[in-house]
């Protein structure tokens, strides 16, 4: 859900001018401007405010949601060239859990980060970070918009059986 500066001020219990000040300092996570209007995303009903450099702890300060990091495993890509059935190459890390996937859908803003000096665990120097939900699709042969996903072999067998069944009906 997205809100403006006035609604954010009401949620935080501060003035809209203070919210604009936080926005100008870049302290409200994932907020962006469309023309003259600020668009501020809510996480669990509240905007994410990053910590300031000094002063008392804010009343609205809550623990930040876990960041999700997504990167591509280069070793898995090279190993897939030798395999008949490819293994997932996309690694999704959140709160210590590591999940592999063939496709990932990020439902919200994200940030692509490159760090030539410091790599994340796994050795990746380029990764994607987001605070929004991430859909993990692990089946490489999943058909979009289909309730049932078939592997290529199952799909071919289904088409062949339907063709044979259709011919049988025409002969009768």
Beta strands, then each sheet from edge to edge (+ up, - down):
strand 1: 2-3
strand 2: 32-34
strand 3: 37-41
strand 4: 68-72
strand 5: 90-94
strand 6: 97-101
strand 7: 103-106
strand 8: 111-114
strand 9: 126-130
strand 10: 134-137
sheet 1: 1+ 3- 2+
sheet 2: 6+ 5- 4+ 9- 8+
sheet 3: 7+ 10-
end
